[in-house]
Amino acid sequence: MKTIVLKINSKNPEINKIKKAALILKKGGLVAFPTDTVYGLGADALNPEAVKKIFAVKRRPRVNPLPILINKKNDLSKYALHIPQKIKRLIDKFWPGPLTLTFRKKKIIPDVVTANKKTVGIRAPNNLVALALIRAMGKPIAATSANLHGRPSPVTADEVRKNLNNKIDLILDGGKTKLGIESTILGCAATPPTLLRLGAIKTETLEKIIGKIKKK
């Protein structure tokens, strides 16, 4: 496989390039693309065979679940069973943005995405390239950092290429990512919510909106 690298305008993504990337995903391929945090490696979240490729290419243990990326907060109810009212306040404040929230998943999400767990992490990224790609897909993208497992998360397309060249179909080069740090992950399937990973948003910032958060 030869990996294609396409330069794309981060402020006004070219629709032909977005469509090319979306078509690859729809056919079960893998695409790396910029988000607001780091570069993500994406597959069609509803295609189990495509999702398995992410684990294989990254050498990621299959026991580590993948989050899914959605285009807008109104899509959340398609994939999450229950959304607590106070968590909606976080969504209103931080989506799109660097906050991944986990909920009990609906059956539409394949078990391979969630490592056979009953919860799924969901985020709406604050990046025009990523959002355009999700829109063109018309479905969520399963995505994790576009690096080999255990390596630093990439913030440029060149770093992705060094990790995954000729292992994935396409890299959308939208320049350096804005934040350069992973999203904060908050478990919302139980009360109180649990901090699963500290990232771009501090715990104290979240607690100002929803109150006490349990530390894992």
N, C-alpha and C positions, 0 to 999 in steps of 0.2 A: 504493500500500500504506500502510495506517495501522498503525504499530507500537503494540501493546498493552503496557502496563507493569503488571505484577502484583506487588504487595508480597507477600513470602513470609517466613515465620518462619525465620530462619537456624538456630535451635536445634531447631525441630520443624516441618520443612517440611510444609505442608498437602498431603495426597495428591492432592486434586482439582486443585490448581494444578500439581503435578508431572505429573500425567497429561495435563493440557491442553498443557503444554510438550512432553512426550514425543510426543503425537499430532502436533503440528506437525512435529517432527523426523522422525517416521516417514513423514509425507507429503511429505518433501523440503524442508521449510522451514528457516529459520534462527532460532535462539534465543540470546540473550545471558544469561549467568548468572554468579553469583559463584563463584570458586574460592578456595583459600587464598592464592593469589598476587595475581592481578588478575581482572577480569571477562573471561570468555571468550566468543567467538562460535562457536557450535557447529552442526554439521550431522551427519547420519547418516554415519559414517565409511565405511560399506560401499556408499553410494549416490554414484557418481561425479558425477552431475548436481547433487546437493545440495552436494557439496564444491566444485564449480566456482563456486557462488554465493558462497561465502566469499571467494574470490579476487576476484570481480567487485565485491562490495559494499565490500570493504576497499581495492580498487585495489592488491591485493598481487600482485607478480610471480609468475607460475606456476612460476618456477624455485625459489621458496622453499617447501620442504616444510612440511607441517602435522604436528604431533604428534597422537596420539590419546589420549583419556582412557578409562581402564577403572575398573571398580568395585572390584576386589580383585586382589591379587597372583596369586591362583590362575588368573586369566583370562589372564595374560601368555603362557602357552604356546600359546594359541589363535592368537596373532598374531606371535610371535617364533620364529625357527627354532632358535636356540641361545642358552642362557642360561648363561654361565660361572658356575662355582661361587662364585667370590669376589664376583661381582656380586650373587648371591643374598643375600650378607651386607649389601650396601647396601640391597637391597629390604626385608629384614627390619628394618633400622634406620630407614629414611627413608620407607617407604610405609605408609599414605598420607602424602604430603608434597610439598615443592617440589623434587623431583628427577626430571628427565626422562632416561630411558635409551634409547639407540638400539641396535637390534639388526637383524640381517638379517631381512627381513620374510617372512611367509608370503604365498602367492598371494591369500589372501582380502582383503588390503588393496589397494584400487585404486591404480594407478600415479599417478593425479592427486593423491592424498594425499601421496605421497612425492616428487613432482616427477620421476617416472621413476627415482628412485634405488632401490637394492636394500635400503636400510635404512629403518626407521621409528622415530620417537621415541614413547615410551610413558610414561604417568604415571598414577598413582592419586592424585587430588587430596584433600587433607585438608579437605573442606568438605561439610557434610551436604546442602546443596541440590544441589551437583554430583553427589555420590554417589547421591542419591535419583533424580536425573534419568537417570543412566547405568543404574541398576537398572531403572527403568521402561522405558527403551529396549530393554533386553535385548541391547544390542550397543554397541560403542565409539562415542564421539563424537569426530569430528575437530574440534579447537578451537584457536584462537589468540586473541590479545588482541582485545577488541571495540572497536577503534578503526580509523580510516583509517590506511593504511600510512604510516609515518613520524611519526605523532602519538604523544604519550605514552600509555602503557598506562593504561586506566581502572581506578579503584579504587572507583567508585561507579556506581550505575545512572544517575544524572543525567549523568555524564561519557559513558557509553555513548550515552544519548539525544542528547546534543549532537553526537556523531560520526555516529550511524547512524539517527537518527529517520526513520521512514517508508521505511527501506531494508531492514529486517528484520521478521520477524513478531511477535516477542515479546521482552520484557526481563523477567527475573525479578529483582526488586529485593530482595536479601537484605541490604541495608546495605553498609557499607564493608568491603572485603576486609581480611583479617587482616595480611598481610605487605606488600602494596603493591609488591612487586618480583617479577620473573619467576623461574621455576624455573631452577636450574642444569641444564645439559644435558651429559651425559657419553656419549661414543661408546663403545659396548661391543662393537662388531663386530670389533675387532682388538685385539692385545696390544702394548703396554700400552694401557689405556683412554685416550681423548683428551678433554680438556676442550674442549667446543664452545661453551659459553656460561657465563660466571660469573653466578650469580644468588643466590638466597637461602641456598644452602649453600656454604661456603667450600671451596676445593680442599684445604686442609690438613685439614679435617674428614673429607673422603672418604679422603684418603691414610692417615689413622690406621687405617682399616679395611681398605683393599685394597692399600696400598703406592703406589708411584710412579705418578703420572698424567702423561701427555704433554700439554704445552701446545700448542695449535694454532698 
